[in-house]
Amino acid sequence: MGQIQTGIDRLENTLQTRLADRRVNMVNMRREYFYATPEEVKELLESVGGQHLLEFHGVPEAVEWRASGGRGREEMLTSNIEG
């Protein structure tokens, strides 16, 4: 049975292809994390499907991350691992 690909599926595949060389995990391809800034992703979205981009927030809300200490906690944990 064939799989029907929607517009969002095509957009996702296109973004993953264009960001392939910036993949965080090169072993498990099901982990879809990439080294890219929100601005870089926005530019890709605009070039691929800009007419469908309704809203874009460059700074994520990240309520839980900020409540848990955010960047300061991240830096503390990193320095403990490295040091």
C-alpha positions as CSV (number, residue, x, y, z in Angstrom):
1,M,0.0,0.0,0.0
2,G,1.4,3.4,-1.0
3,Q,1.9,6.3,1.4
4,I,0.2,9.6,0.6
5,Q,2.6,12.4,1.1
6,T,1.0,15.7,2.3
7,G,2.4,19.2,1.8
8,I,3.8,19.2,5.4
9,D,5.5,15.9,4.8
10,R,7.2,17.3,1.7
11,L,8.2,20.4,3.6
12,E,9.7,18.3,6.4
13,N,11.6,16.1,4.0
14,T,12.9,19.1,2.1
15,L,14.1,20.8,5.3
16,Q,15.8,17.6,6.5
17,T,17.5,17.2,3.2
18,R,18.8,20.7,3.2
19,L,20.0,20.4,6.8
20,A,21.5,16.9,6.4
21,D,25.1,18.0,6.8
22,R,24.2,19.7,10.0
23,R,22.5,16.7,11.7
24,V,23.4,16.3,15.4
25,N,23.1,12.5,15.4
26,M,24.7,10.9,12.4
27,V,24.1,7.3,13.7
28,N,20.4,7.3,14.4
29,M,18.7,9.0,11.5
30,R,15.3,8.9,13.3
31,R,16.7,11.6,15.7
32,E,15.8,14.7,13.8
33,Y,17.9,17.4,15.5
34,F,20.0,19.8,13.5
35,Y,22.6,22.5,14.3
36,A,20.7,25.6,13.0
37,T,19.6,28.9,14.4
38,P,15.9,29.9,14.3
39,E,16.8,32.6,11.8
40,E,18.4,30.0,9.5
41,V,15.3,27.8,9.7
42,K,13.1,30.7,9.0
43,E,15.1,31.5,5.9
44,L,14.7,27.9,4.7
45,L,11.0,27.9,5.4
46,E,10.6,31.1,3.5
47,S,12.5,29.7,0.5
48,V,10.7,26.4,0.5
49,G,7.1,27.4,1.4
50,G,7.1,31.0,2.3
51,Q,3.5,31.5,1.1
52,H,2.4,29.1,3.9
53,L,4.5,30.6,6.7
54,L,1.8,32.2,8.9
55,E,3.7,33.0,12.1
56,F,7.3,32.5,13.2
57,H,8.8,33.2,16.7
58,G,12.6,33.5,16.7
59,V,12.7,33.2,20.5
60,P,10.8,30.1,21.7
61,E,8.5,30.4,24.7
62,A,10.3,27.5,26.5
63,V,8.4,28.0,29.8
64,E,9.7,24.8,31.5
65,W,13.3,25.4,30.3
66,R,13.4,28.9,31.6
67,A,11.8,27.8,34.9
68,S,14.5,25.2,35.4
69,G,17.3,27.7,35.1
70,G,17.7,27.9,31.3
71,R,21.0,28.9,29.9
72,G,22.7,29.4,33.4
73,R,21.9,25.8,34.4
74,E,23.0,24.5,31.0
75,E,26.4,26.3,31.4
76,M,26.8,25.0,34.9
77,L,26.2,21.4,33.8
78,T,28.5,21.7,30.9
79,S,31.3,23.1,33.0
80,N,30.9,20.3,35.5
81,I,31.3,17.7,32.7
82,E,34.3,19.4,31.1
83,G,36.1,20.3,34.4
